[in-house]
Amino acid sequence: MSPQLQALQKRLQHEFANPNLLLQALTHRSFSSDHYERTEFLGDSVLNLAVSGLLYERLKDQPEGELSRARANLVKQETLYQLALSLGLPELLRLGEGEAKSGGQKRPSILADALEAVLGAVYLDAGFEPANALVRRLFADVEINAQMQAIGKDPKTELQEWLQGRKMKLPLYRVVGTQGAEHKQTFDVECEIAEYRRSERGIGGSRRAGEQAAASAMLLFIKTL
């Protein structure tokens, strides 16, 4: 393992039994077919569970809706981007030539995804507890208080709360298509609400952005009902 990756392990306070997991977590699809997207998918769930537990402990008197809103602010792209910068991930990302030339190492969506992939890699390497501990270290300097709910909701959170308030099932998101070269792909995402037998689509420069766009389109629809 390179000295740079060894230094990252020290910052993470986790030494990988399988270093290839960490290497994959830092590999963009423009660099190799053995990239981080599956691990990022797993890390997204690990992050949400760990942050949910943290908020449950810290905001003891807050109802479910406010906890969901606070979580959305903690796991949003900008927050994860800043955490990725603090870990020094830009210098460690493995990008294809085109993605590197277009500034991929500084792109918030890529860095946020890579951070989630690192969390997924820790989970695969050692289980939930070390991954949970890492999340708590990452958010140790982030102020968490009852006023966090005053921050605006993102479309996915707003849609989720709207449905939950009406005892309806959560929306289903699926990628229905991608366009463009690997290093400049756009994601066409569908958001479906089963009760309405309705789906709306959104397009973004990442899966996450596509989901937010689709959720925004769905909100426009349900607010006309």
C-alpha positions in Angstrom: 0.0 0.0 0.0 1.3 3.5 -0.9 2.3 5.9 1.8 -0.6 8.1 0.9 -3.1 5.3 1.5 -1.4 4.4 4.7 -1.7 8.0 5.8 -5.4 8.0 4.9 -5.9 4.9 7.1 -4.4 6.8 10.0 -6.8 9.7 9.4 -9.7 7.2 9.2 -8.3 5.4 12.3 -9.0 2.1 10.6 -6.4 -0.3 9.2 -7.9 -2.4 6.4 -7.5 -6.1 6.6 -8.3 -6.0 2.8 -6.6 -2.9 1.4 -8.2 -3.5 -2.0 -11.5 -2.4 -0.6 -10.1 1.0 0.2 -8.5 1.2 -3.2 -11.8 0.4 -4.9 -13.6 3.0 -2.8 -11.3 5.6 -4.4 -11.7 4.4 -8.0 -14.1 6.3 -10.3 -15.9 4.5 -13.1 -13.9 6.6 -15.6 -10.7 4.9 -14.4 -11.7 1.2 -14.2 -14.7 -1.1 -14.3 -13.8 -2.1 -10.8 -15.1 1.2 -9.4 -16.7 2.4 -6.2 -20.4 2.7 -7.2 -21.6 -0.6 -5.5 -19.6 0.2 -2.4 -21.0 3.7 -2.4 -24.5 2.3 -2.5 -23.7 0.3 0.6 -22.0 3.2 2.3 -25.0 5.4 1.8 -27.1 3.1 3.9 -24.4 2.8 6.5 -24.1 6.5 6.7 -27.9 7.0 7.1 -28.2 4.4 9.8 -25.2 5.8 11.8 -26.4 9.4 11.5 -29.9 8.3 12.5 -28.5 6.7 15.7 -26.5 9.9 16.4 -29.5 12.1 16.0 -31.7 9.8 18.1 -29.2 10.2 20.9 -28.5 13.9 20.6 -32.0 15.3 19.8 -34.0 13.3 22.4 -37.1 15.5 22.3 -37.5 16.0 18.6 -40.2 14.2 16.6 -39.6 11.9 13.6 -40.1 14.7 11.0 -37.5 17.0 12.6 -35.0 14.1 12.9 -35.5 13.3 9.2 -34.9 16.9 8.3 -31.8 17.1 10.5 -30.4 13.9 9.0 -31.0 15.3 5.5 -28.8 18.3 6.3 -26.0 16.1 7.7 -25.9 13.7 4.8 -26.4 16.2 2.0 -23.8 16.5 -0.7 -22.2 19.7 0.6 -21.6 18.3 4.0 -20.1 15.1 2.6 -18.0 17.1 0.2 -16.5 19.1 3.1 -15.8 15.9 5.1 -14.1 14.4 2.0 -11.9 17.4 1.8 -10.9 17.1 5.4 -9.8 13.6 4.8 -7.7 14.6 1.8 -9.7 12.4 -0.6 -9.2 14.7 -3.7 -5.5 13.8 -4.0 -6.2 10.0 -3.7 -9.0 9.6 -6.2 -8.3 7.5 -9.2 -9.9 9.1 -12.2 -9.8 8.6 -15.9 -7.8 11.1 -18.0 -10.9 12.9 -19.2 -12.4 13.2 -15.8 -9.2 14.3 -14.2 -8.7 17.1 -16.9 -12.3 18.3 -16.3 -11.7 18.8 -12.6 -13.2 15.6 -11.3 -11.0 15.7 -8.2 -12.7 18.8 -7.0 -16.3 17.9 -8.1 -18.5 17.8 -5.0 -20.7 15.0 -6.3 -17.7 12.7 -6.9 -16.1 13.5 -3.6 -19.4 12.9 -1.7 -19.9 9.6 -3.4 -16.3 8.6 -2.7 -16.7 9.3 1.0 -19.8 7.1 1.1 -17.8 4.4 -0.7 -15.1 4.6 1.9 -17.7 4.1 4.6 -19.0 1.1 2.7 -15.5 -0.2 2.4 -14.9 0.0 6.2 -18.3 -1.8 6.7 -17.2 -4.6 4.3 -13.8 -4.8 5.9 -14.8 -4.9 9.6 -18.6 -4.6 10.1 -21.0 -1.9 11.2 -19.4 -0.9 14.5 -16.1 0.4 13.1 -18.1 2.2 10.3 -20.4 3.7 12.9 -17.4 4.8 14.9 -15.9 6.4 11.9 -19.1 8.3 11.1 -19.2 9.6 14.7 -15.6 10.8 14.4 -16.3 12.6 11.1 -19.3 14.4 12.6 -17.6 15.1 16.0 -17.0 18.8 15.1 -20.4 19.3 13.4 -22.8 21.1 15.6 -26.0 19.1 16.1 -28.8 20.8 17.9 -32.6 21.2 17.8 -32.3 24.3 15.6 -31.0 22.2 12.7 -34.6 21.7 11.5 -34.8 25.4 10.6 -32.5 24.7 7.6 -34.4 24.2 4.4 -35.5 20.7 3.3 -34.1 19.1 0.1 -36.8 17.7 -2.3 -36.3 14.0 -1.3 -36.8 14.8 2.4 -39.8 17.0 1.7 -41.4 14.4 -0.4 -40.7 11.7 2.2 -42.2 13.7 5.0 -45.3 14.6 2.9 -45.9 10.9 2.2 -45.2 9.8 5.8 -47.6 12.4 7.1 -50.4 10.7 5.1 -49.4 7.2 6.0 -48.3 6.4 2.4 -45.4 4.3 1.2 -42.1 5.9 0.5 -41.3 6.6 -3.1 -39.3 4.2 -5.2 -36.3 5.6 -7.1 -34.7 3.8 -10.1 -32.1 4.8 -12.7 -33.8 4.4 -16.1 -31.0 5.5 -18.2 -27.6 7.2 -18.5 -26.2 9.5 -21.2 -22.9 10.8 -22.2 -19.3 9.7 -21.8 -18.3 7.9 -18.7 -16.6 10.9 -17.2 -19.5 13.2 -18.0 -22.5 11.0 -17.5 -26.0 12.2 -16.7 -28.5 10.0 -14.8 -32.1 9.8 -15.8 -33.9 8.8 -12.6 -37.6 7.9 -12.1 -39.5 8.5 -8.8 -42.6 6.4 -8.4 -45.4 6.7 -5.8 -47.4 3.5 -5.8 -50.6 4.9 -4.4 -51.0 7.4 -7.2 -49.7 5.0 -9.9 -47.6 7.9 -10.9 -43.9 8.4 -11.7 -41.9 11.5 -12.5 -38.4 11.7 -13.9 -35.4 13.9 -13.2 -31.9 14.2 -14.7 -28.7 15.1 -12.8 -24.9 14.8 -13.0 -25.0 12.0 -10.4 -27.5 9.4 -9.2 -28.1 11.5 -6.1 -28.8 14.7 -8.2 -31.1 12.7 -10.5 -33.1 11.5 -7.5 -33.4 15.0 -6.1 -34.6 16.3 -9.5 -37.2 13.5 -9.8 -38.4 14.1 -6.2 -38.8 17.8 -7.1 -40.9 17.0 -10.1 -43.1 14.7 -8.0 -43.6 17.4 -5.5 -44.8 19.7 -8.2 -47.4 17.0 -9.2 -48.7 16.2 -5.7 -49.1 19.9 -4.8 -51.5 20.3 -7.7 -53.8 17.6 -6.3 
